[in-house]
Amino acid sequence: MKLISRIIPAALGLLAILFVHYSQSARAGWSVNVGANGSGTVTVKVTSATGIANTVTTPFGPNPGAAINKQSNFTFTATGALPAGANPGTYVQVRAFASYQTSIQQATVGGDRNDNDVLLPFVIPKSACASSDVEIVPIQTDSTSITFQYKAKLSDEGSAVLLRIVDTNTLQQKYVVLLAGPYDNTSPDNCEGTITVTGNPGQLYLLLDGTTSTLPFNISCPPDQVLDCFAAALETYNPPAVATGDTGPYTITYDPLPSQLVLGVTNTVTVTARDTNGCTVKCQFKVYRQPISFDGFYSPIGGADATGGSCDPQPGPLRTFKLGNVVPVKFAMTCNGLPITGGVPPSIKIQNCNGSAPYEGLFQIFNNEWHFNIDSSVINNPGKYTITAMLPDGSTHYAVIQYKK
């Protein structure tokens, strides 16, 4: 359990943001849930050194409150049993008030081993991203007193803030209030109120202790990997990322997906796991996606891409043909050195350089090559045309040819 403490002159006020994660360890602790009328429940949890946890929850009515302890010298009348394995000296005292305010009294006797006498840890978290956010502002000060307004946003039972006002001369604890989650000051059931303390404002100090308890939640990424030319057909990675913890089931997403990887380069893939409470953890791994090997359009076109010409006057079209002649568009595809002669066929798009609507069709396999014949049913007007082959891995290759009468 990690704990944050602050000591600030009371007259200066405070704006404190607490956001702490921890690795849960064996200890005793308690949590409180207080309703609008001052009633609720208090829960004691004891985790043994072997990791076995036991809890007891006791309801309490409106003020004066309740206690769960094994001692007889407290003023509270409601006493509940302790969980199995608890040290007989373990105690929990809670005094509840309306509007979601609680206060505690602390004894000098020791509690269970490893407990915290400043702020007993909350050990019944709900999520993997518990947080404490509290704002405290002085709103009125005179020579004999100071009044604060506090607002707290506590994500769940795993988050709490303890406010104390102490006289620095006498070391007297003038005021104690424990704010126990879950509270959200953006909702009607906000956790807010005022504290008025008498005394010399220059001698009063505000002590703020906050703690958050989170459930473990982790993600393990797949190892770095190389995907072959047909990764466009994959919907996820294998092996997949694995999320572990106490807040599942988990939703795992990848960015980018295999079909969205940039060809021929090493891509960074980000994996995000989201639990039932909306908490997220991320990891990253590297993926190289191989492109389909393409050596250019064969004769009579004889080139592609950087050697495929252009619609511009310079360098101009790659080849010129007489209108009406049949022009075969031919090429071969390989993946890892093996010819691709089946599966999803590549497609062709033929578009006039003037931007008119394109013609689209499919290549067919012939003698381990992919063929498409351009005849008068495809091009029947002179002009410059861009010939684009779209391969199954999503890559494209082009050449520009010209037809003349």
C-alpha positions as CSV (number, residue, x, y, z in Angstrom):
1,M,0.0,0.0,0.0
2,K,1.4,3.4,-0.9
3,L,0.4,6.5,1.0
4,I,0.7,10.2,0.3
5,S,0.9,12.7,3.1
6,R,0.8,16.5,3.0
7,I,1.2,19.1,5.8
8,I,0.2,22.6,4.8
9,P,-0.4,25.8,6.8
10,A,-4.2,25.9,7.1
11,A,-4.4,29.6,6.2
12,L,-2.9,29.0,2.8
13,G,-5.5,26.4,1.6
14,L,-4.7,23.5,-0.7
15,L,-5.4,22.1,-4.1
16,A,-4.2,18.5,-4.1
17,I,-4.4,15.8,-6.8
18,L,-3.7,12.2,-5.6
19,F,-3.3,9.4,-8.1
20,V,-1.5,6.3,-6.6
21,H,-1.3,2.7,-7.7
22,Y,0.0,0.0,-5.5
23,S,0.8,-3.7,-5.3
24,Q,-1.4,-5.2,-2.7
25,S,0.4,-6.7,0.3
26,A,-0.8,-8.7,3.3
27,R,-2.4,-6.4,6.0
28,A,-5.6,-5.5,7.8
29,G,-7.8,-2.7,6.6
30,W,-11.3,-1.4,6.4
31,S,-13.6,0.5,4.2
32,V,-16.8,2.6,4.7
33,N,-19.9,3.2,2.6
34,V,-22.0,6.1,4.0
35,G,-25.4,7.1,2.8
36,A,-27.1,10.5,2.6
37,N,-28.7,10.0,6.1
38,G,-25.6,8.9,7.8
39,S,-26.2,5.1,7.7
40,G,-24.2,2.6,5.8
41,T,-21.8,-0.3,6.3
42,V,-18.2,-0.7,7.5
43,T,-16.1,-3.7,6.2
44,V,-13.0,-5.1,7.8
45,K,-10.7,-7.3,5.8
46,V,-7.7,-9.2,7.1
47,T,-5.2,-10.8,4.6
48,S,-2.9,-13.3,6.2
49,A,0.8,-13.6,5.4
50,T,-0.1,-16.6,3.2
51,G,-2.5,-14.4,1.1
52,I,-5.8,-15.8,2.6
53,A,-8.3,-13.0,3.0
54,N,-11.3,-12.9,5.3
55,T,-13.9,-10.0,5.5
56,V,-16.7,-9.0,7.8
57,T,-19.3,-6.3,6.9
58,T,-21.4,-4.7,9.6
59,P,-24.3,-2.2,8.9
60,F,-24.7,0.9,11.0
61,G,-27.5,3.3,11.5
62,P,-27.4,7.1,11.6
63,N,-25.2,9.0,14.0
64,P,-23.6,8.2,16.5
65,G,-22.2,5.4,14.4
66,A,-20.6,2.0,14.9
67,A,-17.4,0.2,15.7
68,I,-15.9,-3.1,14.9
69,N,-13.3,-4.1,17.5
70,K,-12.3,-6.4,20.3
71,Q,-12.0,-3.7,22.9
72,S,-14.4,-2.3,25.4
73,N,-13.2,1.2,26.2
74,F,-14.7,2.9,23.1
75,T,-17.8,5.1,23.2
76,F,-19.5,3.4,20.3
77,T,-22.1,0.9,21.2
78,A,-22.4,-1.3,18.1
79,T,-19.7,-3.9,18.0
80,G,-19.1,-6.5,15.3
81,A,-16.9,-9.5,15.0
82,L,-13.5,-9.4,13.3
83,P,-12.6,-11.6,10.3
84,A,-10.9,-14.9,11.0
85,G,-7.2,-14.5,11.4
86,A,-7.4,-10.9,12.8
87,N,-5.2,-9.8,15.6
88,P,-7.4,-9.2,18.7
89,G,-6.0,-5.6,18.8
90,T,-7.5,-4.8,15.4
91,Y,-10.1,-2.0,15.6
92,V,-12.3,0.1,13.3
93,Q,-14.2,3.1,14.5
94,V,-16.5,5.1,12.3
95,R,-18.8,8.0,13.1
96,A,-21.2,8.7,10.3
97,F,-23.0,11.9,9.4
98,A,-25.5,12.9,6.7
99,S,-24.3,14.1,3.3
100,Y,-21.7,11.4,3.0
101,Q,-19.3,12.6,5.7
102,T,-17.5,10.4,8.1
103,S,-15.1,10.9,10.9
104,I,-12.9,8.5,12.9
105,Q,-11.2,8.3,16.3
106,Q,-7.9,6.5,16.5
107,A,-6.5,4.6,19.5
108,T,-2.9,4.4,20.4
109,V,-2.9,0.6,20.7
110,G,-1.5,-1.4,17.8
111,G,-3.8,-3.0,15.3
112,D,-3.1,-6.0,13.0
113,R,0.5,-6.4,11.8
114,N,1.4,-4.0,9.0
115,D,-1.6,-1.8,9.4
116,N,-1.3,2.0,9.1
117,D,-2.3,4.1,12.2
118,V,-2.4,7.3,10.1
119,L,-4.9,6.0,7.5
120,L,-5.9,2.4,7.6
121,P,-5.6,1.1,4.0
122,F,-8.7,0.5,2.0
123,V,-8.5,-3.1,0.7
124,I,-11.7,-3.6,-1.1
125,P,-11.0,-2.0,-4.5
126,K,-13.3,-2.4,-7.4
127,S,-11.1,-1.4,-10.3
128,A,-7.6,-1.4,-11.7
129,C,-7.4,2.4,-11.9
130,A,-8.6,3.7,-8.6
131,S,-7.9,7.4,-8.0
132,S,-8.3,10.1,-5.4
133,D,-8.9,13.7,-6.3
134,V,-9.6,16.3,-3.6
135,E,-9.8,20.1,-3.6
136,I,-9.7,22.1,-0.4
137,V,-10.2,25.9,-0.3
138,P,-10.3,28.3,2.6
139,I,-13.6,30.3,2.2
140,Q,-13.6,32.4,5.5
141,T,-10.9,33.4,7.9
142,D,-10.9,35.7,11.0
143,S,-8.7,36.0,14.1
144,T,-10.3,33.1,15.9
145,S,-11.3,30.5,13.3
146,I,-10.9,29.3,9.7
147,T,-13.5,27.6,7.4
148,F,-12.6,25.3,4.5
149,Q,-14.7,23.9,1.7
150,Y,-13.7,20.5,0.4
151,K,-14.7,18.6,-2.7
152,A,-13.6,15.0,-3.3
153,K,-13.8,12.7,-6.2
154,L,-13.0,9.1,-5.1
155,S,-13.3,6.4,-7.7
156,D,-14.2,3.4,-5.5
157,E,-13.8,1.7,-2.2
158,G,-10.1,1.5,-2.9
159,S,-9.7,5.3,-2.6
160,A,-9.9,7.5,0.5
161,V,-8.7,10.8,1.9
162,L,-8.2,11.7,5.6
163,L,-8.2,15.4,6.5
164,R,-6.9,16.6,9.9
165,I,-6.5,20.1,11.4
166,V,-3.7,20.2,14.0
167,D,-2.7,23.1,16.4
168,T,1.1,23.3,15.9
169,N,1.6,24.8,19.5
170,T,-0.4,22.2,21.5
171,L,-0.3,19.4,18.9
172,Q,-4.0,19.1,19.6
173,Q,-5.9,17.4,16.7
174,K,-8.7,20.0,16.2
175,Y,-10.7,18.2,13.5
176,V,-10.7,14.9,11.7
177,V,-12.8,13.9,8.6
178,L,-12.4,10.7,6.5
179,L,-13.7,10.8,3.0
180,A,-14.3,7.3,1.8
181,G,-15.0,6.3,-1.9
182,P,-16.8,5.9,-4.1
183,Y,-17.8,9.5,-4.6
184,D,-18.1,11.6,-7.7
185,N,-18.5,15.4,-7.3
186,T,-19.9,15.6,-10.8
187,S,-23.0,13.7,-9.7
188,P,-25.9,14.7,-7.3
189,D,-24.3,12.5,-4.6
190,N,-21.1,14.6,-4.4
191,C,-18.7,14.3,-1.5
192,E,-18.3,17.9,-0.3
193,G,-18.8,20.0,2.8
194,T,-17.2,22.6,5.0
195,I,-14.9,22.4,8.0
196,T,-14.8,25.2,10.6
197,V,-12.0,25.1,13.1
198,T,-11.5,27.5,16.0
199,G,-8.0,28.8,16.9
200,N,-5.3,31.0,15.6
201,P,-5.2,30.5,11.8
202,G,-1.4,31.0,11.9
203,Q,-1.0,28.0,14.2
204,L,-3.4,25.6,12.4
205,Y,-2.0,23.1,10.0
206,L,-3.9,21.0,7.5
207,L,-2.7,17.4,7.2
208,L,-3.9,15.5,4.2
209,D,-3.4,11.7,3.8
210,G,-4.6,9.9,0.8
211,T,-4.4,6.4,-0.5
212,T,-5.7,4.4,-3.4
213,S,-6.0,0.6,-3.7
214,T,-6.1,-1.0,-7.1
215,L,-6.7,-4.5,-8.3
216,P,-3.9,-6.0,-10.4
217,F,-4.4,-5.7,-14.1
218,N,-1.6,-6.5,-16.6
219,I,-1.2,-7.2,-20.4
220,S,1.5,-9.2,-22.2
221,C,2.2,-8.4,-25.8
222,P,3.0,-11.0,-28.5
223,P,6.6,-11.3,-29.5
224,D,7.9,-9.2,-32.5
225,Q,7.0,-11.0,-35.7
226,V,7.1,-11.1,-39.5
227,L,3.8,-11.6,-41.4
228,D,3.8,-13.0,-44.9
229,C,2.3,-11.5,-48.0
230,F,-1.2,-12.8,-47.2
231,A,-1.6,-10.9,-43.9
232,A,-4.4,-8.9,-45.5
233,A,-6.7,-11.8,-44.8
234,L,-5.9,-11.9,-41.0
235,E,-8.2,-10.3,-38.5
236,T,-5.9,-10.6,-35.5
237,Y,-2.4,-11.5,-34.5
238,N,-1.2,-15.0,-33.5
239,P,-0.2,-15.5,-30.7
240,P,-2.6,-12.9,-29.3
241,A,-2.0,-10.5,-26.5
242,V,-3.0,-11.8,-23.0
243,A,-4.6,-9.7,-20.2
244,T,-4.6,-11.0,-16.7
245,G,-6.1,-9.6,-13.4
246,D,-9.2,-9.5,-11.2
247,T,-11.4,-7.1,-13.3
248,G,-12.1,-9.1,-16.4
249,P,-13.4,-10.1,-18.8
250,Y,-11.2,-8.0,-21.0
251,T,-11.6,-6.5,-24.4
252,I,-8.4,-6.4,-26.5
253,T,-7.8,-4.2,-29.5
254,Y,-4.9,-3.8,-31.9
255,D,-3.8,-0.7,-33.8
256,P,-3.1,-1.2,-36.6
257,L,-4.7,-4.5,-37.6
258,P,-2.7,-6.9,-39.8
259,S,-4.6,-5.7,-42.9
260,Q,-3.6,-2.1,-42.1
261,L,0.1,-2.6,-41.7
262,V,2.4,-0.6,-44.0
263,L,4.0,-3.0,-46.5
264,G,7.8,-3.6,-46.5
265,V,8.6,-1.8,-43.2
266,T,8.6,-2.5,-39.5
267,N,5.3,-1.4,-37.9
268,T,4.7,-0.6,-34.2
269,V,1.5,-2.2,-33.1
270,T,-0.2,-0.9,-29.9
271,V,-2.4,-3.3,-27.9
272,T,-5.0,-1.9,-25.5
273,A,-6.8,-4.1,-23.0
274,R,-10.0,-2.6,-21.4
275,D,-11.6,-4.2,-18.3
276,T,-15.2,-4.2,-17.1
277,N,-14.7,-0.8,-15.3
278,G,-13.2,1.0,-18.3
279,C,-9.6,0.8,-17.0
280,T,-7.0,0.3,-19.7
281,V,-3.4,-1.0,-20.0
282,K,-1.3,-1.0,-23.1
283,C,1.8,-2.6,-24.6
284,Q,3.5,-2.5,-28.0
285,F,5.3,-5.0,-30.3
286,K,6.9,-4.8,-33.7
287,V,5.6,-6.4,-36.9
288,Y,7.2,-6.5,-40.4
289,R,4.7,-7.3,-43.2
290,Q,6.2,-8.7,-46.4
291,P,4.8,-7.3,-49.6
292,I,4.0,-9.6,-52.6
293,S,6.9,-9.5,-55.0
294,F,6.1,-7.8,-58.3
295,D,8.7,-7.4,-61.1
296,G,6.7,-5.2,-63.3
297,F,4.4,-5.6,-66.3
298,Y,5.8,-7.9,-68.9
299,S,6.2,-7.0,-72.7
300,P,4.5,-5.4,-74.6
301,I,4.1,-2.9,-71.7
302,G,7.5,-3.6,-70.2
303,G,7.7,-1.6,-67.0
304,A,5.7,-0.3,-64.0
305,D,5.8,2.3,-61.2
306,A,9.1,4.3,-61.4
307,T,9.6,2.9,-65.0
308,G,5.9,3.1,-65.9
309,G,5.7,6.5,-67.5
310,S,3.1,9.2,-66.6
311,C,0.2,11.3,-67.9
312,D,2.4,14.4,-67.9
313,P,4.2,15.5,-71.1
314,Q,7.5,14.5,-69.5
315,P,8.3,11.7,-69.2
316,G,4.9,10.9,-70.9
317,P,3.3,7.5,-71.5
318,L,5.5,4.4,-71.3
319,R,4.2,2.8,-74.5
320,T,1.9,3.9,-77.5
321,F,-0.4,1.4,-79.2
322,K,-2.7,1.7,-82.2
323,L,-6.4,2.1,-81.3
324,G,-8.2,-1.3,-81.8
325,N,-5.2,-3.5,-81.1
326,V,-5.4,-6.0,-78.3
327,V,-2.8,-5.2,-75.6
328,P,-2.1,-8.0,-73.0
329,V,-1.3,-6.8,-69.4
330,K,0.9,-9.6,-67.9
331,F,2.9,-10.0,-64.7
332,A,3.8,-12.7,-62.1
333,M,3.4,-12.6,-58.3
334,T,5.5,-14.4,-55.7
335,C,5.5,-14.7,-51.9
336,N,8.7,-15.7,-50.2
337,G,10.0,-16.9,-53.6
338,L,7.0,-19.1,-54.3
339,P,4.7,-18.2,-57.3
340,I,1.1,-17.1,-56.4
341,T,-1.2,-18.8,-58.8
342,G,-4.4,-19.1,-56.8
343,G,-6.5,-17.5,-54.1
344,V,-8.0,-14.0,-54.5
345,P,-7.1,-12.8,-58.0
346,P,-5.5,-9.3,-58.6
347,S,-7.8,-6.7,-60.1
348,I,-7.2,-4.1,-62.8
349,K,-8.4,-0.5,-63.1
350,I,-8.0,1.4,-66.3
351,Q,-8.7,5.2,-66.3
352,N,-8.3,7.9,-68.9
353,C,-5.8,10.6,-67.8
354,N,-8.6,13.1,-68.3
355,G,-10.3,11.7,-65.2
356,S,-13.3,9.9,-66.8
357,A,-14.9,7.0,-65.0
358,P,-12.5,4.0,-64.9
359,Y,-13.0,0.5,-66.2
360,E,-12.5,-2.3,-63.6
361,G,-12.0,-6.0,-64.0
362,L,-10.1,-9.1,-62.8
363,F,-6.9,-10.8,-64.0
364,Q,-6.8,-14.5,-64.8
365,I,-4.0,-17.0,-64.4
366,F,-2.3,-18.4,-67.5
367,N,1.0,-20.3,-67.4
368,N,1.8,-19.0,-63.9
369,E,1.2,-15.4,-65.0
370,W,-1.7,-13.1,-64.4
371,H,-3.3,-11.8,-67.7
372,F,-5.8,-9.2,-68.7
373,N,-6.4,-8.3,-72.4
374,I,-7.3,-4.7,-73.3
375,D,-9.4,-4.7,-76.4
376,S,-11.9,-2.3,-78.0
377,S,-14.6,-3.2,-75.5
378,V,-12.3,-1.8,-72.8
379,I,-10.7,1.2,-74.6
380,N,-12.4,2.5,-77.8
381,N,-11.2,6.1,-77.7
382,P,-7.7,7.5,-78.3
383,G,-5.9,9.0,-75.3
384,K,-3.6,8.4,-72.4
385,Y,-4.6,5.7,-69.9
386,T,-3.3,4.7,-66.4
387,I,-3.3,0.9,-66.0
388,T,-3.3,-0.1,-62.3
389,A,-3.0,-3.6,-60.9
390,M,-4.3,-4.1,-57.3
391,L,-2.6,-7.1,-55.7
392,P,-4.2,-9.3,-52.9
393,D,-2.0,-7.8,-50.2
394,G,-3.4,-4.3,-50.9
395,S,-0.4,-3.0,-52.9
396,T,-0.8,-1.3,-56.2
397,H,1.3,-1.0,-59.3
398,Y,0.8,1.1,-62.4
399,A,1.9,2.1,-65.9
400,V,0.6,4.7,-68.4
401,I,0.0,3.8,-72.0
402,Q,-1.3,5.8,-75.0
403,Y,-3.7,4.8,-77.7
404,K,-3.6,6.6,-81.1
405,K,-5.7,6.2,-84.2
